[in-house]
Amino acid sequence: MVSKTEEFIELERTWASPNYTPIPVVLSKGEGVYVYDVEGKRYLDCLSAYSAVNQGHCHPKIVEAAEKQLHTLTLTSRAFFNDKLGSFLKRLCEYAGYEMACPMNTGAEAVETGIKVARRWGYRIKGVEKDKAEIIVCENNFHGRTTTIVGFSSDPETYGDFGPATPGFIKIPYGDIEALKNAITPNTVAFLVEPIQGEAGVIVPPEGYLKQAAEICKENNVLLIADEIQTGFGRTGKPFCFMHDDIKPDIVLVGKALGGGIMPISATLGSREIMSVLTSGSHGSTFGGNPLACAVGTAAIDVIEEEKLAERAAELGEYFLGKLQTLPKHVVKEVRGKGLLLAIEFTEEAGKAKPYVLAMKERGLLAKQTHETTIRFAPPLIITKEQIDWAFSVIEEAIKNTAPNWN
């Protein structure tokens, strides 16, 4: 007899394009830090939909905001004003410390918006010659999957056979401040960087890297664009990861947790001067800034502040990191991260990460491997110390029973 799990997996494999290889579990319910599969088994979620569920699954306040707005007005397009957008963007800008924002839907759209803003700023304000603008990016970056963005990826799985690549992007090694200095030319309009490279395996740059990058950008009249789509809204122990370096990027890209796990919401934030280069007709989105998104986004920010989730991530992230660092060094090559964005990388002798992920799944913990030898742990920020203790016991047991060289 075919199980419910097998039935749903087969349906998806038949009708969905094969652009993902999910962990073989079929989820049907989420509550707090937990998700449940169609067989009724409970799992501790240590992925948080790639940090989109910082507030926990189906947070009552965010769900209530969505339900209330669903009964009044959900979509107007930007052809008309609505009574939610202005107050939402004010809330978002004041939370992040910026003057103006352009609302979009997905993280990739926020990145594309940032690219367009930077180029137009370069031509209209900096005075770069038409169609000569350059944006510096980092190797092993992940900023999304649109055609332009994958064109400056260094991962063949991401860009393979999607060319020709959009010109105007210069790749440099991540964390290398001298490489940044050397890459800047009179045509450089921006440096686009992740404060921590999430998809690359939670790669944390050297201490002070972002601060130095900000200084170099300012000296050369280059915009610093921080992609905080995965690291924002408390994930690393501050409202935004750039705040650890006490800097203020010229442009900040946000998404994921801004939607509170309810719907896709993103935005590009900056000063009034920078964001005002987007004029009527130059950029937009039918769904960007819709009233439902505004209600959800406002509630999502409220929850992060009211429940002090950034502070929780700082305290519990340090605790979780300390636990992971006790794993045997001949099995786990490195433990790294900041706040509740953590990763373990296995040694060559220990092998690839996926068998460990599957072993954790069998024991009731969901995580996901990245770049074959690394597992990222990013639970909802509402997780408790006791739940972290349980998670670590599962991680330790799964590794112990899977590693060929535990003893």
Summary of the structure (lengths in Angstrom):
residues: 407
radius of gyration: 21.4
end to end distance: 40.1
largest distance: 68.5
contacts: 1396
relative contact order: 0.16
helix: 39%
strand: 18%
